[in-house]
Amino acid sequence: MSETSERVLSAATRLFAERGYEGISVRAICGASSVPRPGIARSWRRACSCSRRRPSRLAEPGLLSILHAEFQQGFRNCGEEAIAGLVEQNQILIGFLQAAADAGLLREGVDVDMVAGALNERLNTQVMYADNIHVLYGQSIKAPEYRHHWTRQTIDLLLYGAARDPKG
């Protein structure tokens, strides 16, 4: 992708995430990306088509931001495939947690839907506020090394908690 397309996509993603599709004009994207209106057509089509794909939360955090903005507006402008992607990801997580519960890895009586919700909230927060988290803590889920560390620590916290074992 060209530098111009990257600037347009980045600006459009940020603006869509802030205000949803209906609140953004081509003029606003031109201003935010510093790309003149005549040069924006190809990049604009790319930005719009990218935002309607199934999002991968870690690979494309901007798309998750757009979906959250659309969620707040009742998904008026999202294609069903984008919403289906979020539902599918949640179902995969619930299936994984249910398999762990069935194998005796989770405490008796744990509600896997509640655990999945907590994990989704934690992941969404990391993705949605990655830049702010980087400023505050010097780490970001966007960095592969930290993403691996964060995933391992989140699973460890989920399975074993934060308290020291009083027996040992």
N, C-alpha and C positions, 0 to 999 in steps of 0.2 A: 504494500500500500504506500502511496506517495506521502511525503511530508504534509502536503496540503490536505489530503484525505484524512490523515491522522489528526490534524488540528481540527478539522470540521467534525470528525467523529467524536473526538474528545469534548469539544464544546457542546455539540448536540446532546451527547450522553449526559453531561453535567446539567445542562438546562432542562432536558426532559426529566431527569431525576428530581430536580428542584421544583418544577411546576407541572409536570405531565405534558402530554403531547399538545393538548389544546391551548396551553398557555405560551407556546413558543412560535415565533414567526421566523421565516427565513432571514429577515433583517436582524433579528436577535442573534441568530447563529453566526451570521456574517460578522457582526460586531464582536462577538465573543471569540471567534476564531481568527479574526483579522484577515479574512478571505473575502475579496469583493464578490458581490452578487453574481456577476457573469461566470465566475470560476467555480461556483459552488454546486452546480447541478449534479455532476457525477458523484461528488462527495456526499451530497445530501441523500441521494438514492441509496448509497452504501450505508449511511448512518441509519436511515429508516429501516432498511432490510435487516441490519444487524440487530436492531432492538426488538425485532419480532421473532427471533430464533429462541429455542429453548436455552435458558441461561445455565451456565455452569458457575456456581457461586464463587468459586475460587479463581477460575480462569477468567471470568468476565464480570468483575464486581460492578462495573458501570451498568450492565444490564439488570443486575439485581436491584440497583438503586432505582432504575426506571420502573421496574415492576412494583416496587414499594410505593412509588409516587402514584402509579396507576391503581394499586390496591386502595389507596386512600380516596381515589375518585371512582371506585366501583368497577375497575377494569374496563372502562368504556372503550379504550382504544387498543387493547391488547388482543392479539389473536389467541384462539383457544390453545394453540400449540405451546405458547409461552406459559400459560396457566397450567396446562397438562404437564409441562416439564417440572414445575414446582411440586405438583401433586405426586408425580412419579418419584422424584427425589425423596419426598417425605415417606412414601410407601416403602421404598427401598430401605430407608433408615429404620422404619418400624419393623419391617421383616427381619433385618439384622438383629435388632434388639430382642424381638420375639424369639429368634433362634438362640440367642445368648441366654434368655430366660429359660427356654426349654432344655438347654444343656446344663442348667443349674449354675450358670455364671452370675446371675443376678439374684439379689436378695428376694426371698419369697414375698409375694404381694406387691412388687414394684409394678406400677402402671407404665407400660412401655410407651403409651401415647404421651404421657406426661414427660417422660425422659426424652422422647423424640422432640417434643415441643421445646424443652429446655435447651437441648443441643442445637436445634434450629435457631433459637433466639441468640444463643452464644455465637454461632457461626455467622448469622446475619449481622450482628453487631460488629464482629471482626471485619467482615467484608465491607459493610456500608460505611464504617468510620475508619477504614484502614489508614488513610492519610493523616487523620487527626491522632490516631493511636501511634503512628510512626513519630509524629512531632512530640507527643507526650512521653513515649517510652523508648523510642529509637528502634523499634521493631515493627514489622508489618507482615500481615498474612500474605501479602503479595510476594514476599521473598521465599523461595522454595525451602531454604534451610529452616527459617522460622516457622513456615507452614508445617513442616514435618515435626518440629519440636512442639508446636501448639497442639497438633493432632494427638501426639503421644501423651502429652500432659493432660489434655482434656479427657482422653480415655482413661488414663490412670486416676484422675480425679473422680470420674464417674464410677469406676470399679472399686476404688479403695478409699475414697474420701480424702480429706486433708488432715485428719487427726492421726496422731502417732498411735501405734498399736500399744495399748496399755500392758499387754502380756510380754512384750519383748522389745 
